[in-house]
């Protein structure tokens, strides 16, 4: 069984489909400026999330899980007390 191959350059990564050796997806790496912005926004988001109460975070997480039917399998395996 073959697995997907990946070609990496300085600016991008291309994943090759094993069955036909054709490019499946190419992702361009972010620039240093883009990375700095991503890290800054992530830090701001984490600080805002830390100010949300545990009760509200649980409610948000539960709403996320139950809004995706495919995740019902995961939530079905959890004790109902964890889901509210």
HELIX and SHEET records of a PDB file:
HELIX    1   1 UNK A   32  UNK A   50  1                                  19    
HELIX    2   2 UNK A   54  UNK A   66  1                                  13    
HELIX    3   3 UNK A   69  UNK A   71  5                                   3    
HELIX    4   4 UNK A   72  UNK A   77  1                                   6    
HELIX    5   5 UNK A   80  UNK A   83  1                                   4    
SHEET    1   A 3 UNK A   5  UNK A   8  0                                        
SHEET    2   A 3 UNK A  12  UNK A  16 -1                                        
SHEET    3   A 3 UNK A  23  UNK A  28 -1                                        
END                                                                             
